[in-house]
Amino acid sequence: MLRKDYLPFGRPNFSAEEISAVVHILESGWIGMGAETIAFEKELADFVGAPHVLSVNSCTSALFLSLRALGVGPGDEVVCPSLTWCSTANAAHYCGATPVLCDVDRRTFSVTPETIAAALTPKTKAVVVVHYGGLAADMPAIRRALPEHIAIIEDAAHALGAAYPDGTPVGSSGNLTCFSFYANKNLSTGEGGAIAVTDRQMFSHLQSLSRQGLSTDAWKRFTHPQSALVPGIAELGYKMNFMDLLACIGRVQLRRQPEFYYIRQKITGYYLDRLSDAPVKIGFQCGLNDASHARHLFVVTLPIEQLKCTRNDIILALRERNVGASIHYAPLHTMPFFAQTPRTDMTNTNYLSERIMTLPISASMSIEDAEYVVNETQEVLGSKVIL
């Protein structure tokens, strides 16, 4: 029986506690960057194992500011995967640099030391590693494979709560690590992002860049009026700061991460168990059962050779049944804007791009929701099998 409401691939889980926190901030009369933002940054730093965290208005801004603070500019190249959201590469363009797109591994859907190495040139200034779907890449191996002068930035938009192979949390590596708090993320404030930072001087620099180049923030100027007498603009900056109206939601969401983790783990386990009985053999990203996986996305690979239609046809059929199947992602090198962007061989990315499909997963889902997704997926696939 067709469900009445559409089940999106990712939906935030907000409770009365988040609503109460927003009301409190609205009633306080201060909704901009202030004490709540500072508290959120400290709590998030503890959660990800970093000395400092800077909250900003989006993960896109976090990526751009990280590259900017590392001195990336015109004439430089920034290596990143083609299998990612456009923000990863756009951040390099914003700096006047050139993104260079590289291939990924078929099991992890992420870059490897080998796929990165194929994209390196004398102009390479930085590499952006995407922790696809919430599975952390092997950062020590990637660091060992790169010359010391090449900086690493981690795009952890999917990976809040994930852990590296050694068990330490994503964000604790010492690399600038960028998180997203967009509506569908594991921690959602609607919009927002953050950068985990190890070096105090780098943290101060990023703070200044995100706040119009000012040496003080709005909260300090409010609580210490004498600091507002001299603007103190040290460099060209940007308007990319976070604010208390969002930070209060973030603090509650951060406290609820164990609850969200359990729900995503339960949905993932159900999918893996039931989809093994699908009419065709479905592939999965490796590590989905591991405690270290954040399970932001549940991505399957379809055996299109056994189907009498394309992956896109399967997705459209599921959406007609109110299952919000999606694609993460159409590779950048297939898009018009990136058509002339330098790239390496894309054998694995091309293979995956025809087969990957994202099924709904969120901390708002129930097992009944997951059961509906599995039943409809099996029925659609069963009707498309080549006999």
Phi, psi and omega in degrees: 000132182292128178290153186284322184254152180283133179260104182289161182292335178210127183224133182291157177246102178248140182241182177299334181292318176296318180298316179298321180296320179295316179300317180301316180292318179299320180287340181288337181087358178234108182249350181280197180295121183201211186298325180293320178296316180298317179296318179299316180298319180293317180292322178291322177301317177297320183295320184264359176074033179245148178297326183220150170224133174250123176271141181223181188280350176191163175290329175301315177297321179299317179295314179298312181298323179297313178296317181298316181293334178275001176084016179289134182202195181305137181092346179268156174243144179234118181276134175207162180288154173282332180275079181198171173287152188299335181304324183301316180275326180301325180302324177293318178300319180301331180274357184084007180268176181248119173287144174239120187271136181235168182280172178231175177272143183288337183271319183265339186067016182239168178292160176229168175305324183287317181291328177291315183303326181293343183258355185285141174221173176301343181269356183293122179254330183206160174233133175253116181262123180263124175275083191298128173073351184112005177263117183288136175285163180278088186293321177301320180293321179292318179298319180296331184276352184251145171301150185299330185284349179271121181280153176242131171242137179257122174270096183254033179304330180264354201242020173295126183094353177279165179230149175288169180306333180274002176094352179280151186289146173300127185118346185258008188285339187100343173281153170296122187236126190252130181244160178237141175241029179299167189306325185263006185279168182298329170238116186243133169239014183094300171220161177137165179198180181202159176235123172276130188227140178264315186277129182297319180294319177297320179300315179297321179296315179296321176304311181298315180300323184281350185235048175065020180080008179286147179276349176230154178264174184298324181292319179293323179292331178283316183277340178230080187307331181296336180288343181274352183291328178241117184305319177069036177284118186263336184197171175295122181237190187221159179264087186224023184283160174272178178211161186298328181299329176269324183298326180295326175291317180300323181294319178292314179301324179294319178294334183268004183303320177300322177296314181295320180300316182297318181296314180297321178297318181294316179296317180299313180300320179296315178301311184298321181290312186283324183286349175292345179261013182296156180300338175232161182282116180264140176262157181227152171299140181291155174085002184297336178271353184281145179297337184281349183275131179282344177054044175291320178240148169244101186250130176248158172246130183264140177279080188298339178295337182263003184245148179265032177200176180270169174302319181299324178296322178297315180298315180296322178296320178292321179294327175296338178261016178067028172256117185281059174294150184212186180231126176227089009216169163289122185303146182299323185292350177266357183265144184306317183298327183261011185301325181262006181290134178304141180205161177266185173300137185243035184306309183289319180297317178297320178300311182292323188298335179273349191239336187285142177214133180263126175264153182302137171205131177196168178283359176264354183276154174249168175297328177296321175299313181297322178298318178298315180301313181296314182299316181290322179296315179296321180292317179296313180297321181297330181278351184248003182288138174285119183280000000 
